């Protein structure tokens, strides 16, 4: 996972703010008791990101994952 995250940031020339990289399920992908977890939530909330039950509410923000069915054909 860390390697994938590193490649994403490198490919974007470091332009993606680290707090915006979240798990596909909307979870913050670092331990809940870590300072980084709390910082990430604070930064996202400051940007207006809505959390429901500890996850980013994709529906609230109008984002829906792409339909995976074409990948299964």
VODRENRO-265895 format. One line per 3 residues: number of its first residue (from 0); their letters; for each residue x, y, z of N, C-alpha, C, O. Coordinates in Angstrom, 2 decimals. Example, Ala and Ser with C-alpha at 12.3 -4.5 7.8 and 13.67 -1.06 7.14 Angstrom:
# VODRENRO-265895
0	AS	13.19,-5.69,7.80,12.30,-4.50,7.80,13.20,-3.30,7.80,14.24,-3.32,8.46  12.85,-2.25,7.08,13.67,-1.06,7.14,12.90,0.03,7.87,13.41,1.14,8.04
END
This chain:
# VODRENRO-265895
0	XXX	0.83,-1.19,0.00,0.00,0.00,0.00,0.87,1.26,0.00,0.61,2.18,-0.77  1.88,1.30,0.83,2.73,2.49,0.89,3.42,2.74,-0.44,3.58,3.89,-0.87  3.84,1.66,-1.08,4.51,1.79,-2.38,3.55,2.39,-3.40,3.94,3.27,-4.17
3	XXX	2.32,1.93,-3.41,1.32,2.45,-4.35,1.08,3.95,-4.09,1.02,4.74,-5.03  0.96,4.31,-2.83,0.75,5.71,-2.46,1.93,6.57,-2.94,1.74,7.66,-3.48  3.14,6.06,-2.72,4.35,6.80,-3.12,4.35,7.02,-4.63,4.66,8.11,-5.10
6	XXX	3.99,5.98,-5.40,3.98,6.11,-6.86,2.94,7.12,-7.33,3.18,7.87,-8.27  1.78,7.14,-6.68,0.74,8.10,-7.05,1.23,9.53,-6.85,1.07,10.38,-7.73  1.83,9.78,-5.70,2.32,11.13,-5.40,3.46,11.50,-6.35,3.50,12.63,-6.84
9	XXX	4.37,10.57,-6.61,5.47,10.87,-7.53,4.96,11.15,-8.94,5.45,12.06,-9.60  3.98,10.38,-9.39,3.43,10.56,-10.74,2.72,11.90,-10.89,2.61,12.42,-12.00  2.25,12.43,-9.78,1.53,13.71,-9.84,2.46,14.88,-9.54,1.99,16.00,-9.33
12	XXX	3.75,14.63,-9.52,4.74,15.65,-9.15,4.48,16.22,-7.76,4.79,17.38,-7.48  3.88,15.39,-6.89,3.62,15.81,-5.52,2.48,16.79,-5.38,2.36,17.45,-4.35  1.64,16.92,-6.40,0.58,17.92,-6.40,-0.65,17.46,-5.62,-1.43,18.29,-5.16
15	XXX	-0.84,16.15,-5.46,-2.00,15.66,-4.71,-1.75,15.87,-3.23,-0.80,15.31,-2.68  -2.60,16.66,-2.57,-2.43,16.82,-1.12,-2.61,15.46,-0.44,-3.60,14.78,-0.69  -1.69,15.07,0.40,-1.68,13.74,1.00,-2.96,13.41,1.72,-3.35,12.24,1.75
18	XXX	-3.65,14.39,2.30,-4.85,14.08,3.06,-6.00,13.65,2.15,-6.97,13.06,2.63  -5.92,13.92,0.87,-7.01,13.57,-0.05,-6.92,12.13,-0.56,-7.85,11.66,-1.21  -5.84,11.45,-0.28,-5.70,10.07,-0.70,-6.31,9.21,0.41,-5.75,9.08,1.49
21	XXX	-7.48,8.62,0.10,-8.18,7.81,1.10,-8.48,6.43,0.52,-8.36,6.21,-0.69  -8.85,5.53,1.38,-9.19,4.15,1.00,-10.45,4.17,0.14,-11.30,5.04,0.32  -10.58,3.23,-0.76,-11.73,3.15,-1.66,-13.04,3.03,-0.89,-14.10,3.39,-1.41
24	XXX	-13.00,2.52,0.33,-14.20,2.41,1.16,-14.50,3.70,1.91,-15.46,3.77,2.68  -13.69,4.72,1.69,-13.91,6.00,2.36,-13.21,6.13,3.70,-13.34,7.15,4.38  -12.49,5.10,4.08,-11.79,5.11,5.36,-10.44,5.81,5.24,-9.85,5.87,4.16
27	XXX	-9.98,6.33,6.35,-8.62,6.84,6.43,-7.74,5.60,6.63,-7.94,4.85,7.59  -6.80,5.39,5.75,-6.06,4.13,5.71,-4.82,4.10,6.59,-3.84,3.43,6.26  -4.85,4.80,7.68,-3.76,4.72,8.66,-4.41,4.50,10.03,-5.59,4.82,10.21
30	XXX	-3.69,3.96,11.01,-4.28,3.63,12.30,-5.03,4.79,12.95,-4.56,5.93,12.96  -6.21,4.48,13.49,-7.06,5.50,14.10,-6.40,6.22,15.26,-6.70,7.40,15.50  -5.53,5.56,15.97,-4.91,6.19,17.14,-3.64,6.96,16.80,-2.94,7.42,17.70
33	XXX	-3.33,7.10,15.52,-2.11,7.81,15.14,-2.39,9.30,14.94,-3.50,9.68,14.57  -1.39,10.13,15.19,-1.57,11.58,14.97,-1.91,11.89,13.52,-2.68,12.82,13.25  -1.36,11.13,12.58,-1.63,11.36,11.16,-3.09,11.15,10.81,-3.63,11.85,9.95
36	XXX	-3.74,10.20,11.47,-5.16,9.93,11.23,-5.99,11.13,11.64,-6.85,11.60,10.89  -5.73,11.62,12.83,-6.48,12.79,13.33,-6.21,14.03,12.49,-7.12,14.81,12.21  -4.96,14.21,12.07,-4.61,15.35,11.23,-5.31,15.27,9.89,-5.82,16.28,9.40
39	XXX	-5.33,14.09,9.30,-5.98,13.92,8.00,-7.47,14.26,8.09,-8.00,14.97,7.23  -8.14,13.77,9.12,-9.57,14.08,9.28,-9.77,15.57,9.47,-10.68,16.16,8.88  -8.94,16.19,10.29,-9.06,17.63,10.53,-8.89,18.41,9.23,-9.67,19.33,8.97
42	XXX	-7.90,18.06,8.42,-7.66,18.77,7.16,-8.81,18.56,6.17,-9.23,19.50,5.50  -9.31,17.34,6.09,-10.42,17.07,5.18,-11.68,17.81,5.61,-12.38,18.38,4.77  -11.97,17.81,6.91,-13.14,18.54,7.40,-13.00,20.04,7.15,-13.98,20.72,6.86
45	XXX	-11.78,20.55,7.25,-11.54,21.98,6.97,-11.83,22.31,5.51,-12.15,23.45,5.17  -11.72,21.28,4.63,-12.03,21.47,3.21,-13.51,21.23,2.92,-13.95,21.37,1.78  -14.28,20.88,3.96,-15.70,20.66,3.78,-16.09,19.22,3.52,-17.23,18.95,3.15
48	XXX	-15.16,18.29,3.72,-15.47,16.88,3.49,-16.36,16.38,4.63,-16.08,16.64,5.81  -17.43,15.67,4.27,-18.38,15.15,5.24,-18.06,13.68,5.54,-17.84,12.89,4.63  -18.04,13.35,6.82,-17.82,11.99,7.28,-19.10,11.45,7.88,-19.80,12.15,8.61
51	XXX	-19.41,10.19,7.57,-20.53,9.47,8.18,-20.00,8.14,8.68,-19.42,7.36,7.93  -20.21,7.87,9.96,-19.75,6.62,10.56,-18.26,6.39,10.34,-17.83,5.26,10.09  -17.47,7.45,10.44,-16.03,7.32,10.32,-15.49,7.19,8.92,-14.30,6.91,8.73
54	XXX	-16.35,7.38,7.91,-15.93,7.26,6.51,-16.33,8.53,5.76,-17.30,9.20,6.12  -15.57,8.84,4.70,-15.95,9.94,3.83,-17.25,9.55,3.14,-17.39,8.44,2.62  -18.21,10.46,3.15,-19.50,10.20,2.51,-19.38,10.52,1.02,-19.54,11.67,0.60
57	XXX	-19.11,9.49,0.23,-18.99,9.69,-1.21,-20.30,10.19,-1.80,-20.30,11.06,-2.67  -21.42,9.66,-1.32,-22.73,10.06,-1.84,-22.97,11.54,-1.59,-23.50,12.23,-2.47  -22.60,12.03,-0.42,-22.79,13.44,-0.10,-22.02,14.34,-1.07,-22.48,15.43,-1.42
60	XXX	-20.88,13.87,-1.50,-20.03,14.67,-2.39,-20.28,14.39,-3.86,-19.57,14.91,-4.72  -21.30,13.57,-4.16,-21.69,13.33,-5.54,-20.75,12.43,-6.32,-20.74,12.46,-7.55  -19.97,11.62,-5.62,-19.05,10.72,-6.31,-19.53,9.30,-6.13,-19.85,8.86,-5.03
63	XXX	-19.57,8.57,-7.24,-19.91,7.16,-7.19,-18.81,6.39,-7.92,-18.38,6.81,-8.99  -18.36,5.29,-7.35,-17.33,4.50,-8.05,-17.83,4.08,-9.42,-19.02,3.88,-9.63  -16.92,3.94,-10.33,-17.27,3.50,-11.68,-17.85,2.09,-11.62,-17.49,1.30,-10.75
66	XXX	-18.74,1.79,-12.52,-19.34,0.47,-12.60,-18.25,-0.54,-12.97,-17.66,-0.43,-14.05  -17.96,-1.51,-12.09,-16.87,-2.45,-12.38,-17.25,-3.52,-13.40,-16.39,-4.28,-13.83  -18.52,-3.60,-13.79,-18.94,-4.69,-14.66,-18.18,-4.79,-15.98,-17.94,-5.91,-16.44
69	XXX	-17.77,-3.67,-16.64,-16.99,-3.83,-17.89,-15.68,-4.58,-17.66,-15.16,-5.22,-18.57  -15.15,-4.51,-16.45,-13.90,-5.21,-16.15,-14.11,-6.71,-16.07,-13.16,-7.48,-16.20  -15.35,-7.11,-15.86,-15.65,-8.53,-15.68,-16.00,-9.22,-17.01,-16.11,-10.45,-17.05
72	X	-16.18,-8.46,-18.07,-16.54,-9.03,-19.37,-15.39,-9.80,-19.98,-15.52,-10.35,-21.07
END
